[in-house]
Amino acid sequence: MKVKVVGGGLAGCEACYQLLKRGVDVTLVEMKKIKKSPAHNVDGLCELVCSNSLKSMDINTASGLLKAELDMLDSMVLRVARQCAVPAGNALAVDRDLFSEKVTECLKSYSNLTFVDGVEDKIFDDDFDAVIVATGPLTDEALVPAMKELFGSNFLYFFDAVAPIVTADSLDRSRCFTASRYGKGDSDYINCPMEKDEFIEFYRELVSAETVPVKDFENNVFEGCMPIEVMAGRGQDTIRFGPLKPVGLTDPNTGKRPYAVLQLRSENAQCTLYNLVGFQTHLRFGEQKRVFSMIPALKDAEFVRYGVMHRNTYINAPEFLDETFRLKNSKQNIYFAGQMTGVEGYVESLASGLVAGVQCFNRLSGLEQLDFTDCTIIGALTKHVSVAYGKYSPMNSNFGILRTLEENIRDKSLKKQKLSERSLETMKAVLKL
């Protein structure tokens, strides 16, 4: 049994480990010694190019729960991360260089690994029983023609502009209302009104908030998708007659048209997550929380994903991938993993690699595919990747993507605890522990 893995990042390395420990002959192709992307600096595997933090370890947070699930599945990358931990409170942060060294050391200790320094330019390869492509959000241009041939010319989103997402149950319902403009269609939007003084205060903070520096290779990216703070810099009325326009809306609490309105659009079928429409932004995460929470309905909002605007190559995964990250409707075993599939974040990426590796082995061995269900964070992420719902955008781990509890629990802390407990029990059942 032979499998080729393309890409030595978090997803690729985790996929390799899951296959190697099961006795599969793995060829890992990594290009960094030959050619580095604009974001990479070192030759080692699993280079963390942004933060060195893998987020919270608290079991009652989505990130902590995901780590607990991955521990049950024997994630090598996560185990090594703990060995390389540096002080970071309740978060898991690592010494980047040591982390890369230890992951590389672990994989190269397997005699059934063949390591190839090279730039891959093809996806299908008849010399292997399966191929896992995990080339990351900065996939090299050499592989793009093969991907275009497979997915069509419009399969990639080269530049990612994503608005923040908040949980539905964290909204102040006394300060918002559901309606569509002019009463046309269903009341698909939650509308968050602002009075004139509230809007002016919000506007002042928005235009003075701190932004993330743009990297050299991201210049001239955002011409067709303007950040909300840039738009606001052109004057108050630019956003009040743009994303915050109140026309066609009447606030039932006042019987009048609001001065300005932020609209929220459902991000999932369960309507537990909502997108801030038109609020793509380059503000720092802390500034997004501070400034956007000035909108009255969002004063206590829980942000499960902050807005980002950066170069990010990802597939329209629900059209092409199934829940195992395998290419749909294909006779060949081609898998994709990592951020290019639309999972957002370090731990989410390694989780996708783990799933792809395990499910690939099971398929090649004639074993049953694991059904993690949407009661687990891992399962919910695989469903996000494989099930179409509106315009596809990247997603990180959060409680909003989990199947809702049968009981209605108002206490947020207790609700998260119950979701975590159900997730771990479900994972035990899936793994027959």
C-alpha positions in Angstrom: 0.0 0.0 0.0 1.6 3.3 -1.2 0.4 6.8 -0.6 1.9 10.1 -1.7 1.4 13.2 0.5 2.1 16.6 -1.0 3.0 19.3 1.5 4.8 19.2 4.9 2.7 21.5 6.9 0.4 20.6 9.8 -2.1 18.7 7.7 0.4 16.9 5.6 2.5 15.8 8.5 -0.4 14.6 10.5 -1.7 12.6 7.5 1.7 11.1 7.1 1.9 10.0 10.7 -1.5 8.3 10.6 -0.5 6.4 7.6 3.0 5.5 8.6 2.1 4.1 12.0 -0.4 1.8 10.2 2.4 0.4 8.0 1.7 2.3 4.8 4.6 3.2 2.6 4.4 7.0 2.4 6.2 9.4 0.1 6.2 13.0 1.4 6.9 15.7 -1.2 7.9 19.1 0.3 9.2 22.0 -1.8 10.7 24.4 0.7 14.4 23.4 0.2 13.9 24.0 -3.5 11.4 26.9 -3.4 9.8 28.8 -0.6 6.4 30.6 -0.6 6.4 34.3 0.3 5.3 33.3 3.9 7.9 30.7 4.7 11.4 31.1 6.0 12.8 27.8 7.2 13.4 24.3 5.6 11.7 22.2 8.4 8.3 20.6 8.4 5.3 22.1 10.2 6.6 25.7 10.1 4.2 28.0 11.9 4.1 31.1 9.7 1.8 33.4 11.8 1.2 33.1 15.5 2.9 30.4 17.6 -0.3 29.8 19.5 -2.6 26.8 19.0 -5.3 28.5 21.1 -7.0 27.4 24.3 -6.7 24.0 26.0 -9.9 24.5 28.1 -12.2 21.6 27.4 -15.2 23.9 27.5 -13.9 26.0 24.6 -14.3 24.8 21.0 -10.5 24.8 20.5 -9.9 22.9 23.7 -12.6 20.4 22.8 -11.1 19.8 19.4 -7.7 19.1 21.0 -9.4 16.6 23.3 -10.9 14.8 20.4 -7.6 14.8 18.6 -5.9 13.3 21.6 -8.4 10.4 21.5 -7.4 9.9 17.8 -3.6 10.0 18.7 -2.6 13.2 16.9 1.2 13.2 16.7 1.4 16.9 15.8 -0.6 17.9 18.8 1.4 15.6 21.1 4.7 17.2 19.8 3.2 20.7 20.3 2.7 19.9 24.0 6.3 18.7 24.2 7.4 22.1 22.8 5.1 24.3 24.8 6.1 27.7 26.1 4.3 29.6 28.8 1.0 31.1 27.4 -1.5 30.9 30.2 -4.4 28.5 29.3 -3.4 28.5 25.7 -1.0 26.0 23.9 1.9 28.0 22.4 5.1 26.4 21.1 8.7 27.1 20.4 8.5 27.3 16.6 11.9 25.9 15.8 11.8 23.1 18.3 8.3 22.2 17.2 9.4 21.9 13.6 12.5 19.9 14.5 10.6 17.4 16.6 7.9 16.8 14.0 10.5 16.3 11.3 12.4 13.9 13.6 9.3 11.9 14.4 8.3 11.4 10.8 11.9 10.6 9.6 12.2 7.9 12.3 9.8 5.7 10.2 11.6 3.4 7.8 8.5 3.4 5.5 8.8 7.1 4.8 10.4 8.4 1.6 11.1 12.1 1.8 11.3 14.0 -1.5 12.5 17.6 -1.9 10.6 18.9 -4.9 7.9 21.1 -6.4 4.9 19.0 -7.3 3.0 19.8 -10.5 0.5 17.0 -10.7 -2.4 15.6 -8.6 -3.1 12.2 -10.1 -0.3 9.7 -9.9 -0.7 6.0 -11.0 2.4 5.0 -9.0 0.4 5.4 -5.8 -2.8 3.9 -4.4 -3.8 7.3 -3.1 -2.6 10.9 -3.0 -3.2 13.5 -0.3 -2.8 17.1 -1.4 -2.1 19.4 1.6 -0.2 22.3 0.0 -1.8 25.0 2.1 -3.3 28.5 1.5 -0.2 29.5 -0.5 -0.3 26.6 -3.0 2.5 27.0 -5.5 1.8 28.2 -9.0 3.3 25.0 -10.4 0.4 22.9 -9.1 -2.3 25.4 -10.1 -2.7 24.2 -13.7 -3.4 20.7 -12.5 -5.9 22.0 -10.0 -7.6 24.1 -12.6 -7.9 21.1 -14.9 -9.5 19.1 -12.1 -11.8 21.8 -10.6 -12.4 24.2 -13.4 -11.0 27.7 -13.9 -13.0 29.3 -11.0 -12.2 26.8 -8.3 -9.9 29.0 -6.3 -10.5 32.0 -4.2 -7.0 33.6 -4.4 -7.8 36.4 -1.9 -9.9 35.9 1.1 -12.2 38.6 2.5 -14.3 37.2 5.3 -16.6 39.1 7.6 -16.8 38.2 11.4 -19.3 35.6 12.6 -21.2 35.8 15.9 -23.4 33.3 17.7 -27.1 33.8 17.6 -27.7 33.3 21.3 -25.2 36.0 22.2 -27.2 38.8 20.5 -29.2 41.3 22.5 -32.6 40.5 21.0 -34.2 43.6 22.5 -32.0 45.7 20.3 -32.5 43.9 17.0 -35.3 42.6 14.7 -35.8 40.2 11.8 -36.9 41.6 8.5 -36.0 41.9 4.8 -35.9 45.2 3.0 -39.3 46.5 2.0 -40.8 43.4 3.4 -39.8 41.4 0.3 -39.2 37.7 0.8 -38.8 35.9 4.1 -37.3 37.7 7.1 -33.9 36.2 6.5 -31.9 38.9 8.2 -31.4 40.0 11.7 -31.2 43.8 11.7 -29.2 45.7 14.3 -30.2 49.3 14.4 -28.3 52.3 15.6 -29.5 55.8 16.6 -27.6 58.8 15.2 -25.4 59.3 18.3 -24.6 55.5 18.6 -23.6 55.5 14.9 -21.4 58.5 15.2 -19.6 57.1 18.2 -19.2 53.8 16.4 -17.9 55.5 13.3 -15.2 57.5 15.2 -13.8 54.4 16.8 -13.9 52.5 13.5 -11.9 54.9 11.5 -9.2 55.2 14.3 -9.0 51.5 15.1 -5.7 49.6 14.6 -5.3 47.5 11.5 -3.1 44.5 10.6 -0.1 45.4 8.4 -0.5 44.2 4.8 2.2 41.8 3.6 4.1 42.6 0.5 2.5 39.7 -1.5 -0.9 40.9 -0.5 -0.7 44.4 -2.1 -3.4 45.4 -4.5 -5.5 42.5 -3.3 -8.6 44.3 -2.1 -9.7 46.5 -5.0 -12.9 44.5 -5.5 -13.7 44.0 -1.8 -13.1 47.1 0.3 -12.6 46.7 4.1 -15.3 48.4 6.2 -12.7 50.7 7.9 -11.4 51.8 4.5 -14.9 52.5 3.3 -15.6 54.5 6.5 -12.5 56.5 5.9 -14.2 58.1 2.9 -16.9 59.6 5.1 -19.8 58.7 7.4 -22.3 58.5 4.6 -20.1 56.0 2.6 -21.0 53.3 5.0 -24.4 54.6 6.0 -25.5 54.4 2.4 -23.5 51.2 1.9 -23.4 48.2 4.3 -25.2 50.1 7.0 -28.0 51.6 4.9 -31.4 51.6 6.7 -33.6 52.0 3.6 -36.6 49.7 3.4 -36.5 48.8 7.0 -38.7 49.8 9.9 -37.7 49.1 13.5 -40.8 47.6 15.2 -39.6 48.9 18.6 -39.8 52.6 17.4 -42.0 52.4 14.3 -39.4 54.4 12.4 -36.6 53.8 10.0 -33.3 53.6 12.0 -30.4 56.0 11.3 -28.1 53.1 10.4 -28.5 49.3 10.4 -26.1 46.4 10.4 -27.6 43.2 8.9 -26.7 39.7 10.0 -27.1 36.8 7.7 -27.3 33.1 8.8 -24.1 31.2 8.3 -25.5 27.7 8.8 -28.7 25.8 8.3 -29.4 25.7 12.1 -29.2 29.5 12.2 -26.9 29.4 15.2 -24.2 31.5 13.6 -24.6 34.9 11.8 -22.3 36.8 9.5 -21.9 40.6 9.8 -22.9 41.5 6.2 -20.4 43.8 4.4 -18.0 43.9 7.4 -14.9 42.3 5.7 -12.1 44.0 7.6 -8.4 44.3 8.2 -8.8 45.4 11.8 -6.8 43.5 14.5 -8.9 40.9 16.2 -9.1 42.7 19.5 -10.1 45.9 17.7 -12.9 44.0 15.9 -14.3 42.8 19.2 -14.0 46.3 20.8 -15.4 48.3 17.9 -18.1 46.0 16.6 -19.4 45.4 20.1 -20.3 49.1 20.2 -23.3 48.2 18.0 -26.1 47.9 20.6 -27.3 44.4 19.6 -23.7 43.1 19.6 -22.6 44.5 23.0 -22.2 41.0 24.4 -21.7 39.2 21.1 -19.6 36.1 21.0 -17.3 36.2 18.0 -16.5 32.7 16.8 -14.6 33.9 13.8 -13.0 37.3 13.2 -12.9 39.0 9.8 -9.8 38.5 7.8 -8.5 39.8 4.5 -5.4 37.9 3.2 -4.2 35.8 0.4 -5.7 32.4 0.9 -6.1 29.7 -1.7 -9.0 27.3 -0.9 -11.3 24.9 -2.8 -15.0 25.3 -3.1 -14.9 22.1 -1.0 -18.7 21.2 -0.7 -18.8 20.8 -4.5 -15.8 18.6 -4.7 -15.0 16.8 -1.4 -16.9 14.3 0.7 -16.8 14.0 4.5 -13.5 12.1 4.4 -11.8 14.9 2.4 -11.8 12.6 -0.7 -12.5 13.9 -4.2 -16.2 13.1 -5.0 -17.1 11.1 -8.1 -13.6 9.9 -8.8 -12.4 6.4 -9.3 -9.0 7.4 -7.9 -8.3 8.0 -4.3 -7.4 11.7 -4.2 -7.7 13.6 -0.9 -7.2 17.2 0.0 -6.4 18.4 3.5 -5.5 21.6 5.4 -6.5 25.2 5.0 -7.0 24.8 1.2 -10.2 22.8 2.0 -11.6 25.7 4.0 -10.8 24.7 7.6 -9.4 27.8 9.3 -6.7 27.5 11.9 -3.7 25.5 12.9 -5.4 22.8 14.9 -8.3 22.6 12.4 -5.8 22.0 9.6 -4.0 19.2 11.4 -7.5 17.7 12.2 -8.3 17.6 8.5 -5.0 15.9 7.8 -5.7 13.3 10.5 -9.2 12.6 9.1 -7.8 12.3 5.5 -5.0 10.0 6.6 -7.2 7.7 8.7 -10.1 7.5 6.3 -7.7 7.0 3.4 -6.1 4.0 5.2 -9.6 2.6 6.0 -10.7 2.9 2.4 -7.6 1.2 1.0 -7.8 -1.5 3.6 -11.5 -2.2 3.0 -12.5 -1.0 6.5 -15.5 1.0 7.4 -15.3 4.8 7.2 -15.5 6.5 10.6 -18.7 8.6 11.0 -17.7 11.3 13.6 -21.2 12.9 13.3 -21.9 16.6 13.9 -22.0 16.0 17.6 -18.2 16.3 17.6 -16.1 19.3 16.5 -14.2 17.1 14.0 -17.4 15.7 12.5 -19.0 19.2 12.3 -15.9 20.5 10.4 -16.1 17.6 8.0 -19.8 18.4 7.3 -19.0 22.1 6.8 -16.4 21.1 4.2 -18.6 18.6 2.4 -22.2 19.9 2.6 -23.2 22.9 0.5 -25.0 25.8 2.3 -24.9 29.2 0.6 -21.6 30.7 -0.4 -18.8 28.6 1.0 -16.2 30.3 3.3 -13.5 29.0 5.7 -14.6 28.0 9.2 -12.7 27.3 12.4 -13.8 25.2 15.3 -16.7 26.7 17.3 -19.7 25.4 19.2 -22.1 27.0 16.7 -21.4 24.3 14.1 -22.2 21.4 16.5 -25.7 19.8 16.4 -27.9 21.6 18.8 -28.7 20.0 22.2 -32.1 18.4 22.6 -32.6 20.4 25.8 -32.7 24.2 25.7 -30.0 25.4 28.1 -29.9 29.2 28.6 -26.8 29.3 30.7 -23.9 29.6 28.2 -21.2 28.0 30.4 -23.5 25.0 31.2 -24.4 24.7 27.5 -20.8 24.5 26.4 -20.1 22.0 29.1 -22.9 19.8 27.9 -21.8 20.1 24.3 -18.3 19.1 25.3 -19.5 16.1 27.3 -21.7 14.9 24.4 -18.8 15.3 22.0 -16.4 13.2 24.0 -19.0 10.5 24.6 -19.8 10.4 20.9 -16.1 10.1 20.0 -15.7 7.2 22.4 -18.6 5.5 20.7 -17.1 6.1 17.2 -13.8 4.7 18.3 -15.3 1.9 20.3 -13.3 2.9 23.4 
